[in-house]
Every structure is written in structure tokens, then in C-alpha cells.
């Protein structure tokens, strides 16, 4: 009789093969949600940028495949695997994963709703995967000529994006914290196209340039009004989002005092607001 871990590996392989039939490239994962195969270059005297050109397994998401023979070989080389990862950004789906976290006091679903209201888009019916911690992954598809980067908390606290070079834990995977599962009523769906307005938010911001006084003023006024319109439970999220946009567009240092004043008027303490603005500056690679 198979051991529990061996049963988990067999189930993970079965789920991975099923995903591959839908055109989703997969790799085996460990209970830690990490690629189950170690790099063949780990003992090399100098780092290498090999992405699988050497022909060996152990290159993480670059091993991902829809070929059932290759997938079986990957799992045979990783007998400790209990889950599988789905590579994002690859044809035919060019998958984009929106990871909505609920840990650390964040309310990522509410933050996504705020973004949708602000930017006039709706999330279409699509595949939703429930995580053991209570979060959820939304599966969307992107255009074939657009590479969406991975990001953590850039859109808003608790919202992570899995794009090109990233992967999502597939439903049916068993981890140290539990099993990933498809939300009821979504398993039969195909990943829906990413709304254009959301896609624009996911792409890298344009190179910073010093705005003219008029354009910077209009943009800055809009961001300040966005913070002032926050209700209780939204204040920190709205301030963080507005500060990120300001720093990304080169007006963060000039707008920070006005954002701080607006946040304090909504009920945040000056210390809380300063900390949030500083976090936004660090997240966007700027200095407050």
C-alpha cells in the first residue's frame, strides 16, 4: 500500500496531467510550494544563468511542460513532490495570477474592489483557486505580446501578481498548510481575459519623467481626492495606492505632504500615514 506522501505524489501527478490537457504547463512542487527538483548547478563554482539549456531538470519554472511524457519524467525525478505549479505567461493562455491574500490583517478582495471602482473595470467570471490560508487565486489571460511582471503588494497590500517567470500552485496540491482547491462553480471555466484597465495597472510604469506643473497638478489633485474619499477600513489601503502611483510617476516627493495631510484628515495618525508613504516609496524603488 502506498504511503501517504506517495499517495499525495500520485494525486499531484494526476492533477498536473489534467492541467496539462487544458494547455497549462506544469512543474512538480514540494510541500513548501517550491520547485521539487534542486538546481543541477547548485554545486557549480560560479553562478550560471542556465534556463534548462543543459538538458537537465531542476530549473524551476523553466522546466514547465504540457507534454505528458516530460511531466511524468519530472515527477519520477521528484518522488517527494506533493503538488504542482502552473507556469504563468506561457502560450496558449498567457496566464496571469491575481493572488488575494488575507493574512497580516489585509483585505485584498476589498482592495481589488476599490481598484475596480477607481479604474472602471470588473473582474469577469473565471477560475478561482482557494488557498489553505483563506486566500484565493484568480486566473486571467493576457495578450500574447505582453509580458506581465511578477509583483508583491504593488497594486495594494495583500495583492500579489504572478506573471512571466512565475507560477501558481495548482488545485489539488497538498502543502504543509493544507490542500489547494478550485472554488465551487469555477472548475469548468476557462481563464477569462484580463480587463484592459487592470492590465494597464499590471504593466511596468513608464520611465519616470518630471511632469509639467499643470499635468502634475491635475494628477496630484486626483490622488489627494482619492485619499480624502476613504472610509474607515480603506484609509491605509487608499493612501498606499495613491503614494505608489505618485512615486512611480515622479511626483512623490512633492505630493507626499499633501497626501499626509489628506490621510490625517481621514483619521489616520501622522505616524501611520508617514509609515505608509515611506513603504510606498520603498516598494516603488524611490526614497521618500
MONOR-V987629 format. One record per residue. N is the residue number from 0. NEAR is the number of other ideal C-beta (glycine too) atoms within 8 Angstrom. Layout:
BEGIN
n->[N:N]
near->[NEAR:NEAR]
END
This chain:
BEGIN
n->[0:1:2:3:4:5:6:7:8:9:10:11:12:13:14:15:16:17:18:19:20:21:22:23:24:25:26:27:28:29:30:31:32:33:34:35:36:37:38:39:40:41:42:43:44:45:46:47:48:49:50:51:52:53:54:55:56:57:58:59:60:61:62:63:64:65:66:67:68:69:70:71:72:73:74:75:76:77:78:79:80:81:82:83:84:85:86:87:88:89:90:91:92:93:94:95:96:97:98:99:100:101:102:103:104:105:106:107:108:109:110:111:112:113:114:115:116:117:118:119:120:121:122:123:124:125:126:127:128:129:130:131:132:133:134:135:136:137:138:139:140:141:142:143:144:145:146:147:148:149:150:151:152:153:154:155:156:157:158:159:160:161:162:163:164:165:166:167:168:169:170:171:172:173:174:175:176:177:178:179:180:181:182:183:184:185:186:187:188:189:190:191:192:193:194:195:196:197:198:199:200:201:202:203:204:205:206:207:208:209:210:211:212:213:214:215:216:217:218:219:220:221:222:223:224:225:226:227:228:229:230:231:232:233:234:235:236:237:238:239:240:241:242:243:244:245:246:247:248:249:250:251:252:253:254:255:256:257:258:259:260:261:262:263:264:265:266:267:268:269:270:271:272:273:274:275:276:277:278:279:280:281:282:283:284:285:286:287]
near->[2:6:6:6:8:9:9:11:13:9:10:18:14:9:13:14:11:8:12:15:6:7:7:12:10:16:17:17:16:13:8:6:10:6:12:10:12:5:8:9:10:6:3:7:2:4:5:6:4:8:6:9:5:7:4:7:10:11:12:8:12:7:13:12:11:9:7:8:6:8:15:10:9:14:14:7:8:12:8:8:14:13:18:17:16:14:14:16:13:9:5:4:9:13:17:16:14:10:12:13:12:11:8:5:3:10:9:15:9:10:16:14:8:13:13:12:7:7:9:6:9:5:9:7:5:13:11:11:15:10:10:8:9:6:12:10:14:11:14:14:11:14:6:6:3:9:6:13:10:10:10:6:10:9:12:13:10:14:15:10:17:13:16:9:7:13:11:14:15:16:9:13:15:11:15:4:5:7:8:14:8:10:10:4:4:11:8:3:9:6:10:11:7:11:10:7:9:14:13:7:9:13:9:4:7:6:3:8:6:4:10:5:6:6:8:11:8:8:11:13:8:8:13:13:8:12:15:9:7:11:6:5:6:10:14:10:14:13:17:13:14:13:15:12:9:15:13:10:12:9:12:16:6:7:12:12:6:9:17:12:8:12:14:11:7:10:6:12:6:8:6:10:14:9:8:14:14:9:9:15:13:9:9:12:4:8:4:9]
END
